[in-house]
Amino acid sequence: MKSTLFPIILFSLCALLQSVHAQENPWTHTVYFENDLFTGTDSNYTNGIKYSVISPDLGKDAPDGKLPRQVMEFVHSLPIIKDSGPQYSHQFEFSIGQNMFTPSDITRFDLILDDRPYSGWLYFSTSYHRKHSSNQSISYMDTVELQLGIVGPQSYAEEAQKVVHKLRDLQRPNGWDNQLKNEPGLVAAFERKLLFHPIDTHKIGYDAIIHTGAAVGNVHTYLNGGLEMRAGWNIPRHFGVSIIRPAGSTRLRIDRDFSVFGFGAVNGKIVFRDIFIEGNTFTNSHRMKREPYVADLAAGVALSFQRLILTWTQVLRTKEFKGQADSHSFGSIALSYSFPFDLRDIFSKN
């Protein structure tokens, strides 16, 4: 157990330290902010925030990621890396996030029987990404993610929303006494992405990304799939633009060339379980009947330069439960920055 925890602790500490030296195999940090106030509403999926850090490529033949020898020995002993060829890249990701959901009328104190419950989700996740380019025009990436968290008052969604609304002088949300009860949450998710890109990606170009996946857990259980199309200048060979969703991360690293492109995407789900609609798993709570088929339609623009990429996405989500008055729309902003860490000197004295 000790030998397993040691590298995990070192990986987590990496998110707190920054080096000023240039590096070919950097870490990538991303901050996500999603909110429906961008579209003038305050209901359903009303807010999401997430911070993630993705490691350098940890493959045996990858450029030096400047990690302690103990960490690299442990990583290279893992079968998924030890037994794979040099054509694969291997990266790990650590994230923390919070999502919140409310009914349409937040002025009411009573339980609204014909609308979704108040609920929050505070979670920590770890992911593994494996990328492979099969030829000059096709690449794929597999992602496995495990989320652990809490639904209910201990997600602190109530406190977060009330503080933000007070600071911005918005309507106070009055119905949080009716939120879902505390429940530990677990989600295991997998997603495969296929990138079809032209051989020459410089100047004006286009590409397409197909994804398929699934999630299992008491918070989410679903099958999903979708398509993204991109067109613009110097489109980077990463795997598209993703909003906050399990196993949806795409930004393994940032290309240094200037890039600007627009995109359109669809992600469809066959939903078998959604705790934010159907209520607590093990105790009685307010619940609605879920819609079995839900889709996100998204469009936006991305701007990338040097170590930074900024993305704006507008999302339209179809109805998630029976009796929902209308579809829901929200905006998503994501800012990513790639830079290196060097922990070898820090831990060489230990």
C-alpha positions in Angstrom: 0.0 0.0 0.0 2.8 2.4 0.9 4.6 1.9 -2.5 1.3 2.6 -4.3 0.4 5.8 -2.3 3.8 7.4 -2.6 3.7 8.1 -6.4 0.0 9.1 -6.2 0.9 11.7 -3.5 3.8 13.0 -5.7 1.5 13.3 -8.7 -1.0 15.4 -6.6 1.8 17.6 -5.3 2.8 18.3 -8.9 -0.4 20.4 -9.3 0.9 22.9 -6.7 4.4 23.5 -8.1 5.6 25.4 -11.2 8.9 25.4 -13.0 10.0 28.4 -15.2 12.1 26.3 -17.6 11.0 25.4 -21.1 10.1 21.7 -21.5 9.0 19.5 -24.4 6.8 17.2 -22.3 4.8 19.5 -20.1 1.9 19.2 -17.7 -1.4 20.7 -18.8 -3.8 22.5 -16.5 -7.4 23.3 -17.3 -10.0 25.4 -15.5 -13.7 24.9 -16.6 -16.6 27.2 -15.8 -20.1 26.4 -16.9 -23.3 28.4 -16.1 -26.7 29.0 -17.5 -26.6 32.7 -16.6 -24.8 33.1 -19.9 -28.2 32.3 -21.5 -30.4 34.2 -19.0 -31.7 31.3 -17.0 -31.1 29.9 -13.5 -32.3 26.4 -13.4 -31.6 22.7 -14.2 -27.9 22.3 -14.7 -27.1 25.7 -13.4 -23.4 25.7 -12.6 -20.3 23.5 -13.0 -16.7 24.2 -12.1 -13.7 21.9 -12.6 -9.9 22.0 -12.3 -7.8 19.3 -13.8 -4.1 18.7 -14.3 -2.8 16.2 -16.9 0.6 14.7 -16.6 3.3 14.6 -19.3 3.6 11.6 -21.5 4.8 8.8 -19.2 5.7 6.2 -21.8 9.0 4.5 -21.7 10.3 6.3 -24.8 8.7 9.7 -24.1 10.8 12.9 -23.6 11.9 13.5 -20.1 9.0 14.6 -17.9 11.3 15.6 -15.0 9.6 13.3 -12.5 11.4 11.6 -9.6 13.0 8.2 -10.4 10.7 6.4 -7.9 7.6 7.7 -9.7 8.9 6.7 -13.1 10.0 3.2 -12.0 6.5 2.7 -10.6 4.7 4.0 -13.7 6.9 2.0 -16.1 6.1 -1.2 -14.1 2.4 -0.9 -14.7 1.3 -3.5 -17.3 -0.7 -0.9 -19.4 2.6 0.9 -20.0 5.2 -1.8 -19.6 3.6 -4.0 -22.3 2.7 -1.2 -24.8 4.8 -0.1 -27.7 6.5 3.3 -28.4 3.7 4.3 -30.7 1.4 4.9 -27.6 1.4 7.8 -25.2 0.3 7.5 -21.6 -1.0 10.3 -19.4 -2.7 10.5 -16.1 -5.2 13.2 -15.0 -6.4 14.4 -11.6 -9.4 16.6 -11.2 -11.7 18.2 -8.6 -15.1 19.6 -9.5 -18.6 20.6 -8.4 -21.9 20.6 -10.3 -25.2 22.0 -9.1 -28.8 21.5 -10.2 -32.0 23.4 -9.3 -35.7 23.5 -10.3 -36.9 26.4 -12.5 -38.5 28.5 -9.7 -35.8 29.2 -7.0 -38.0 31.7 -5.2 -40.1 29.0 -3.6 -39.4 27.5 -0.2 -41.6 24.5 -0.5 -40.9 21.2 -2.3 -41.8 21.6 -6.0 -43.3 18.2 -6.8 -43.4 18.6 -10.6 -39.8 19.8 -11.1 -36.4 18.3 -10.5 -34.9 18.3 -7.0 -32.1 20.6 -5.7 -28.9 18.7 -5.8 -25.1 19.1 -5.8 -22.2 16.9 -6.7 -18.7 17.4 -5.3 -16.1 15.0 -6.6 -12.5 14.0 -7.1 -11.5 12.0 -10.2 -8.5 10.3 -11.6 -8.1 9.3 -15.3 -5.8 7.4 -17.6 -5.4 8.5 -21.2 -3.8 6.3 -23.9 -3.2 7.9 -27.4 -2.1 6.3 -30.6 -1.7 7.5 -34.2 -2.4 4.6 -36.5 -1.4 6.5 -39.6 -1.0 10.1 -40.9 -4.7 10.8 -40.9 -6.2 8.8 -38.0 -5.5 8.9 -34.3 -7.4 7.6 -31.4 -7.5 8.0 -27.6 -8.9 5.8 -24.9 -9.8 7.3 -21.5 -10.8 5.5 -18.3 -12.0 7.7 -15.4 -13.0 7.0 -11.8 -15.0 9.6 -9.9 -15.5 9.6 -6.2 -17.6 12.2 -4.4 -20.6 13.2 -2.4 -24.2 14.2 -3.4 -26.3 16.2 -0.9 -25.6 18.9 1.6 -22.0 17.9 2.0 -21.4 18.8 -1.6 -21.7 22.5 -0.5 -23.6 23.4 -3.6 -26.2 25.3 -1.5 -23.5 27.5 0.1 -21.7 28.0 -3.2 -24.9 29.2 -5.0 -26.0 31.4 -2.1 -22.6 33.2 -1.9 -22.4 33.8 -5.7 -26.0 35.1 -5.8 -25.4 37.4 -2.9 -22.2 38.8 -4.4 -23.9 39.4 -7.7 -27.2 40.6 -6.1 -29.2 37.9 -7.7 -32.4 36.1 -6.5 -31.7 34.1 -3.4 -32.3 30.4 -4.0 -34.8 29.5 -1.2 -35.5 25.8 -1.7 -32.3 24.1 -0.7 -33.9 22.6 2.4 -35.5 20.1 -0.1 -32.2 19.0 -1.7 -31.2 15.3 -2.1 -29.8 13.7 1.1 -26.1 13.0 1.5 -24.9 10.0 -0.5 -21.4 8.8 -1.5 -21.1 8.7 -5.3 -19.0 6.5 -7.5 -18.8 6.7 -11.3 -16.6 4.6 -13.6 -16.4 5.8 -17.2 -14.8 4.9 -20.5 -14.6 6.8 -23.7 -12.9 6.2 -27.1 -12.3 9.1 -29.4 -11.3 8.8 -33.1 -9.7 11.8 -34.8 -9.8 12.0 -38.6 -7.5 14.8 -39.8 -6.1 15.8 -43.2 -2.4 15.1 -43.7 -1.6 18.8 -43.9 -3.2 20.5 -40.9 -1.5 23.9 -41.4 -3.3 26.9 -42.7 -7.0 26.5 -43.4 -8.2 23.0 -42.6 -10.9 20.8 -41.1 -11.2 17.5 -39.2 -13.7 15.3 -37.4 -13.8 13.5 -34.1 -16.1 10.5 -33.3 -16.5 9.3 -29.7 -18.3 6.4 -28.0 -18.4 5.6 -24.3 -20.2 4.5 -21.2 -20.5 5.3 -17.5 -21.6 3.1 -14.6 -22.4 4.1 -11.0 -25.0 5.3 -8.6 -24.6 8.9 -9.9 -24.6 8.2 -13.6 -25.2 5.1 -15.8 -25.4 5.6 -19.5 -24.2 4.8 -23.0 -23.0 7.8 -25.1 -21.7 8.6 -28.5 -21.3 11.6 -30.7 -19.5 13.6 -33.4 -17.5 16.9 -33.5 -16.6 18.8 -36.7 -13.9 21.5 -36.6 -12.7 24.1 -39.2 -10.2 26.9 -39.0 -6.5 27.9 -39.0 -3.8 25.4 -37.8 -6.3 23.1 -36.1 -4.3 21.3 -33.3 -4.2 17.5 -33.3 -5.9 17.2 -29.9 -9.3 15.5 -29.6 -11.7 18.3 -29.8 -13.5 20.4 -27.3 -15.3 18.9 -24.4 -17.7 20.3 -21.8 -17.6 18.8 -18.2 -18.5 15.1 -18.5 -16.9 11.8 -17.2 -14.0 10.6 -19.4 -14.5 13.7 -21.6 -11.1 15.4 -21.2 -9.3 16.2 -24.5 -6.5 18.6 -23.8 -3.5 16.4 -23.3 -1.1 19.2 -24.3 -1.2 22.6 -26.0 0.4 23.1 -29.4 2.7 26.2 -29.6 1.5 27.4 -33.0 -1.2 30.1 -33.3 -4.6 28.4 -33.9 -8.2 29.6 -34.2 -11.1 27.4 -35.2 -14.8 27.0 -34.9 -16.6 23.7 -34.1 -20.0 22.1 -33.8 -20.7 18.9 -31.8 -23.4 16.5 -30.7 -23.3 14.1 -27.8 -26.2 11.7 -27.3 -26.9 9.5 -24.3 -29.1 6.5 -23.5 -29.6 7.1 -19.8 -30.2 4.3 -17.3 -29.5 6.2 -14.1 -29.3 9.9 -13.2 -29.3 10.6 -9.5 -30.0 14.3 -10.1 -33.3 13.4 -11.7 -34.3 10.1 -10.0 -33.2 11.0 -6.5 -31.2 9.2 -3.8 -30.3 5.5 -4.4 -30.7 4.1 -0.9 -33.1 6.5 0.8 -36.4 8.1 0.0 -36.2 11.5 -1.7 -38.0 13.7 -4.2 -37.5 12.3 -7.7 -38.8 12.7 -11.3 -39.0 10.2 -14.1 -36.0 10.5 -16.4 -36.1 10.8 -20.2 -34.2 7.8 -21.6 -32.6 9.7 -24.5 -30.8 13.0 -23.9 -28.6 15.0 -26.3 -26.2 17.9 -26.1 -25.9 20.1 -29.2 -22.8 22.4 -28.9 -21.1 25.1 -31.0 -18.2 27.4 -30.2 -14.8 28.8 -31.0 -11.3 28.2 -29.7 -8.2 30.3 -29.7 -4.7 28.9 -29.0 -1.3 30.5 -28.8 2.0 29.3 -27.3 1.0 27.5 -24.0 -2.6 28.7 -23.8 -5.9 27.7 -25.3 -9.2 29.4 -24.6 -12.5 28.0 -25.6 -16.1 29.2 -25.5 -18.9 26.7 -26.0 -22.7 27.2 -26.2 -24.7 24.1 -25.3 -28.3 23.2 -25.8 -29.4 20.1 -23.8 -32.7 18.3 -24.6 -35.2 17.5 -21.9 -33.9 15.3 -19.1 -37.1 14.4 -17.3 -40.8 13.9 -18.0 -42.7 17.1 -17.6 -39.7 19.4 -18.1 -41.0 22.6 -19.6 -38.3 23.1 -22.2 -34.8 22.2 -23.2 -32.0 23.8 -21.4 -29.0 26.0 -22.5 -25.8 27.0 -20.8 -22.4 28.4 -21.7 -19.0 26.8 -21.0 -15.6 28.5 -20.8 -12.4 26.5 -20.6 -8.8 27.8 -20.2 -5.8 25.5 -20.5 -2.1 26.2 -19.9 0.8 23.8 -20.5 4.0 24.2 -18.5 6.6 21.8 -16.9 7.3 20.7 -13.4 10.7 19.5 -12.1 10.4 17.5 -8.9 13.6 15.6 -9.0 15.6 18.2 -7.0 12.8 18.6 -4.5 12.7 14.9 -3.6 16.4 14.0 -4.2 17.2 15.0 -0.6 14.6 12.6 0.8 
